Amino acid sequence: MKESDLRINGPLARKILTGFIHSEITRAGFKKAVIGLSGGIDSALSCFLAAEALGPENVLAVRMPYRASSQDSLDHAQLVIDATGVRSMTVDITDMVDPLIAKFPEMDSLRKGNIMARMRMIVLYDQSAVEPALVVGTGNKTEILLGYTTLFGDSACAINPLGDLYKTQVRQLSADLSVPAEIIHKAPSADLWAGQTDEADLGFTYEAVDQLLYLMVDQRYTRDECIAAGYEKAFTEAVARRIQRFHFKRVMPPIAKLSNRTIGYDFLYLRDMGT
């Protein structure tokens, strides 16, 4: 597979995504957006797109550090705020998170990270009620396919402009929109604990997995075809298992069918019904 296969038409993607943000928010009767700004590339790109789509005065960027968060994350988020001109606020989640962690001394880093992610979403949805506004998501296609997200945490949002962009495509579009270079080139991290990086957690680079996911998902290659194309069997099998295992994160909770008009099965009106 050639790296160029993942290249996108930047100006066209920008037009589509800003149009998507504007139409989805206004059709629901809103004018504003709330975004959790972590200092990473995904939230930075969502913020740039939302500011362009709605006007910076209609976007609230919320920084939500925990006591272990790096200063770089706060500083990089501020770069985005300054570049876009959006409104901003900072809500320290330490005093909200620590009481729950303290009740379970044996809690590992993963559980702590999930609590932080869900607490941040509580803050965002609370602020969305204040504005009023819709929460704009920041998850990319790579994370969604691999299940590398916290259910009802960073995956929770009203709309998601980045969900059909692989991580490498997020980097390309971010460069096109002049997202600060230090954000584009730093190691991706959820900043859940000191030294944590996405690629260390996953066990492979985004560049490598994006190319494999493109073949599996977009080109509909079988596992054997991916292996024949040059990908290691263990890598291919591990990625395929993640896609299957975390499918539940990509769908609404299934409802047990009892009637002849079950939501999600027979009651299938269009999402934009009435708008």
C-alpha positions in Angstrom: 0.0 0.0 0.0 1.2 3.5 -0.9 1.2 6.2 1.7 -0.6 8.4 -0.9 -3.6 6.2 -0.6 -4.4 7.9 2.7 -4.0 11.4 1.4 -7.2 13.4 1.3 -8.3 16.5 -0.6 -7.7 19.0 2.2 -9.7 21.9 0.9 -12.7 19.6 0.1 -12.5 17.9 3.5 -12.4 21.3 5.2 -15.5 22.5 3.3 -17.4 19.3 4.1 -16.5 19.2 7.8 -17.2 22.9 8.5 -20.5 22.5 6.6 -21.3 19.4 8.6 -20.7 21.2 12.0 -22.8 24.1 11.0 -25.7 22.2 9.6 -25.9 19.6 12.3 -25.8 22.2 15.1 -28.2 24.6 13.6 -30.7 21.9 12.5 -31.0 20.9 16.1 -31.8 24.4 17.1 -28.4 25.5 18.5 -25.8 28.0 17.5 -22.9 27.1 19.7 -20.5 24.3 20.4 -18.5 23.1 23.4 -15.2 21.3 22.9 -12.9 19.6 25.4 -9.5 21.0 24.5 -6.7 18.6 25.7 -3.8 20.2 23.9 -3.6 17.2 21.5 -4.1 17.3 17.8 -7.6 15.8 17.6 -9.2 18.4 19.8 -7.2 21.1 18.2 -8.5 20.2 14.8 -12.1 20.0 16.0 -11.7 23.4 17.6 -10.3 25.0 14.4 -13.1 23.5 12.3 -15.8 24.5 14.8 -14.5 28.1 15.0 -14.6 28.4 11.2 -18.0 26.8 11.0 -19.8 28.7 13.7 -17.6 31.7 14.4 -15.1 31.7 17.3 -17.6 33.6 19.6 -19.9 30.6 19.4 -17.3 28.0 20.5 -16.4 27.4 24.1 -13.1 25.4 24.6 -12.8 23.8 28.0 -9.4 22.8 29.4 -9.8 20.1 32.1 -6.5 19.3 33.7 -5.9 16.7 36.4 -3.1 17.3 38.9 -0.9 14.9 37.0 -1.5 16.6 33.6 1.5 18.0 31.9 2.0 21.8 31.6 2.6 21.2 27.9 -1.0 20.1 27.5 -2.3 23.3 29.0 0.2 25.4 27.0 -0.7 23.7 23.7 -4.4 24.1 24.4 -3.8 27.8 24.9 -2.0 28.0 21.5 -5.3 26.8 19.9 -7.4 29.2 21.9 -5.1 32.1 20.8 -5.0 31.0 17.2 -8.8 30.5 16.8 -10.0 33.2 19.1 -12.6 30.9 20.7 -13.9 31.5 24.2 -12.3 29.4 26.9 -12.4 28.2 30.5 -10.3 25.9 32.6 -11.9 23.5 35.1 -9.5 21.4 37.2 -11.0 18.0 37.7 -8.7 16.8 40.5 -11.1 17.5 43.4 -13.9 15.7 41.5 -11.8 12.6 40.6 -9.7 12.0 43.7 -12.5 11.2 46.2 -13.6 8.2 44.1 -10.0 7.0 43.5 -9.3 7.3 47.2 -12.1 4.7 47.9 -10.3 2.1 45.9 -6.6 2.0 46.8 -5.9 -0.9 44.5 -7.2 1.0 41.5 -5.0 0.7 38.4 -4.1 3.4 35.9 -6.7 2.3 33.4 -9.5 2.7 35.8 -8.2 6.1 36.9 -8.0 7.2 33.3 -11.5 6.1 32.6 -12.8 8.1 35.6 -10.9 11.2 34.4 -12.4 10.8 30.9 -15.9 10.5 32.2 -15.5 13.3 34.6 -14.4 15.6 31.7 -17.5 14.7 29.8 -19.7 15.6 32.8 -18.0 19.0 32.8 -18.6 19.4 29.0 -22.2 18.5 29.1 -22.8 20.7 32.1 -21.3 23.6 30.2 -23.4 22.7 27.1 -26.5 23.2 29.2 -25.2 26.6 30.4 -24.4 27.9 26.9 -26.8 26.3 25.5 -24.7 24.3 23.0 -23.9 20.9 21.6 -20.8 19.0 22.5 -18.5 18.5 19.5 -16.5 15.2 19.6 -12.8 14.8 18.9 -12.4 11.0 18.3 -10.8 9.9 15.0 -11.5 6.9 12.8 -8.4 5.0 14.0 -9.4 5.3 17.7 -13.1 4.4 17.0 -12.2 1.2 15.0 -9.7 0.1 17.6 -11.9 0.8 20.6 -9.2 3.1 22.0 -11.7 5.3 23.7 -13.6 5.5 27.0 -17.3 4.7 26.6 -19.4 7.6 27.9 -16.1 9.5 28.3 -14.1 11.0 25.4 -16.4 9.1 23.0 -19.5 10.9 24.2 -20.6 13.8 22.0 -23.5 15.2 20.0 -21.7 15.3 16.7 -18.2 14.1 15.6 -16.5 15.8 12.6 -13.3 13.7 12.9 -14.8 10.2 13.0 -14.1 9.4 9.3 -10.5 10.6 9.4 -7.7 8.3 10.2 -5.0 9.7 12.6 -2.6 10.3 9.7 -5.4 12.2 7.9 -6.0 14.3 11.0 -2.4 15.3 10.9 -2.6 16.2 7.2 -5.8 18.3 7.6 -4.3 19.9 10.8 -1.3 21.1 8.8 -3.7 22.4 6.1 -5.6 24.5 8.7 -2.3 25.8 10.3 -2.7 24.0 13.6 0.5 24.8 15.6 3.4 22.6 14.5 4.3 21.6 18.1 0.8 20.1 18.5 1.0 18.2 15.2 4.4 16.7 15.8 4.2 15.7 19.5 3.6 12.1 20.6 -0.1 11.5 20.8 -1.2 11.1 24.4 -4.5 11.2 26.4 -2.3 12.7 29.2 -3.9 10.4 31.7 -0.7 9.8 33.6 2.9 10.9 33.4 4.7 9.5 30.3 1.6 7.9 28.9 1.4 7.7 25.1 -1.2 6.3 22.7 1.2 4.3 20.7 2.8 2.7 23.7 -0.6 1.6 25.0 -1.6 0.2 21.6 1.8 -1.5 20.8 2.1 -0.1 17.3 2.3 3.3 15.5 -0.6 5.1 14.1 1.1 5.3 10.7 1.4 1.5 10.5 -2.1 0.7 11.8 -3.8 3.3 9.6 -2.4 1.7 6.5 -3.7 -1.7 7.6 -7.1 -0.4 8.7 -7.5 1.3 5.3 -7.0 -2.1 3.6 -9.3 -3.9 6.1 -12.1 -1.3 6.3 -12.0 0.9 3.2 -10.7 -1.7 0.7 -12.5 -4.7 2.4 -9.3 -6.9 2.4 -9.6 -10.2 4.2 -7.0 -11.0 6.9 -5.3 -13.4 4.4 -5.1 -10.7 1.8 -3.6 -8.2 4.3 -0.9 -10.8 5.2 -0.3 -11.4 1.5 0.1 -7.7 1.0 3.1 -7.8 3.4 1.6 -7.2 6.9 2.8 -9.5 9.7 0.2 -12.2 10.7 0.4 -11.3 14.4 -0.2 -7.6 13.7 -3.0 -8.3 11.3 -4.7 -10.7 13.7 -4.3 -8.3 16.7 -5.9 -5.4 14.8 -8.7 -7.5 13.5 -9.5 -8.8 17.0 -9.6 -5.2 18.3 -12.1 -4.2 15.6 -14.3 -7.1 16.5 -14.0 -6.9 20.3 -14.8 -3.3 20.6 -17.7 -3.2 18.2 -20.0 -2.6 21.1 -18.5 0.8 21.6 -19.5 1.9 18.1 -23.2 1.2 18.3 -26.1 2.2 20.5 -26.9 -0.2 23.3 -29.0 -3.1 21.9 -32.6 -3.3 23.1 -34.3 -6.6 23.8 -37.2 -6.9 21.4 -40.7 -7.5 22.9 -43.1 -5.5 20.7 -43.6 -5.1 17.0 -42.3 -1.5 17.1 -38.9 -1.7 18.8 -36.6 1.3 18.7 -33.6 0.5 16.5 -35.3 -2.4 14.8 -38.7 -1.5 13.5 -38.9 2.1 14.7 -36.4 3.5 12.2 -37.4 7.1 11.4 -34.6 9.3 10.0 -32.3 10.9 12.5 -33.2 14.3 11.2 -37.0 13.7 11.3 -38.8 17.0 11.8 -35.8 19.3 11.3 
